[in-house]
């Protein structure tokens, strides 16, 4: 199933399954790379869903009497592209590994 058709929770479970598979280390290099690619795509899709939820929450404003009100938002407002606030880099450190890489 395409991750965009899954619920956020289902996508997150799939991402957790991918991480477990990669952590086990029983896969070939090609299988690991494919899982890693799938995981990156899922992670980005989950992050975008979280960003959309955040933008929806930001729509909550206070009216003149300091009462929270909900303003209607347009679908195109949810698709606004944003750069991630934090860019992460994965560093693999294995002190027992004698390879030059």
C-alpha positions in Angstrom: 0.0 0.0 0.0 1.2 3.5 -0.8 2.3 5.3 2.3 0.3 8.4 1.3 -2.9 6.2 1.4 -2.0 4.9 4.9 -2.9 6.5 8.1 0.0 8.3 9.9 0.0 5.5 12.5 0.2 2.8 9.9 3.1 4.6 8.2 4.9 5.0 11.5 4.5 1.2 12.2 5.9 0.4 8.8 8.8 2.7 9.5 9.4 1.0 12.8 9.4 -2.4 11.0 12.0 -1.1 8.5 14.2 0.1 11.3 14.0 -3.3 13.1 14.9 -5.0 9.8 17.9 -2.8 9.3 19.0 -3.2 12.9 19.0 -6.9 12.7 21.6 -6.8 10.0 20.6 -10.1 8.3 19.9 -8.5 4.9 22.1 -8.2 1.9 23.5 -4.9 0.9 20.9 -4.4 -1.8 18.0 -5.4 0.5 19.4 -3.0 3.1 19.6 -0.1 0.7 16.1 -0.7 -0.6 14.7 -0.8 3.0 16.7 2.4 3.8 15.3 4.2 0.8 11.8 3.1 1.7 12.4 4.3 5.3 13.6 7.7 4.2 10.5 8.1 2.0 8.2 7.1 4.8 10.1 9.3 7.3 9.7 12.3 4.9 6.0 11.6 4.4 5.4 11.2 8.1 7.3 14.5 8.7 5.1 16.3 6.1 2.0 14.9 7.8 3.2 16.3 11.1 3.9 19.6 9.4 0.4 19.7 8.0 -1.0 18.9 11.5 1.1 21.7 13.0 -0.2 24.2 10.4 -3.8 23.2 11.1 -3.2 23.8 14.8 -1.7 27.2 14.0 -5.0 28.1 12.5 -6.5 28.2 15.9 -6.6 31.9 16.8 -8.1 34.0 19.5 -11.0 36.3 18.6 -11.5 39.8 20.0 -12.7 38.3 23.4 -9.7 36.0 23.7 -11.8 33.0 22.9 -10.2 30.5 20.6 -11.8 30.3 17.2 -11.1 28.0 14.2 -10.6 29.6 10.8 -11.2 27.6 7.7 -8.1 26.7 5.8 -7.7 25.9 2.1 -6.1 22.6 0.9 -3.4 24.5 -0.9 -2.3 26.1 2.4 -1.6 22.6 3.7 0.7 21.8 0.8 3.1 24.7 1.5 6.7 23.4 1.1 8.9 24.0 4.1 12.5 23.2 4.7 13.1 21.0 7.7 14.2 22.9 10.8 16.8 20.3 11.7 18.8 18.3 9.3 20.0 15.1 10.7 22.9 13.0 9.6 23.4 9.3 10.5 26.8 8.4 11.7 27.7 4.8 12.1 30.5 4.1 14.6 31.7 0.6 15.1 35.0 0.4 17.0 35.4 -3.3 16.3 35.2 -2.8 12.5 38.6 -2.9 10.9 37.4 -1.7 7.5 38.8 1.6 6.2 35.3 2.8 5.6 
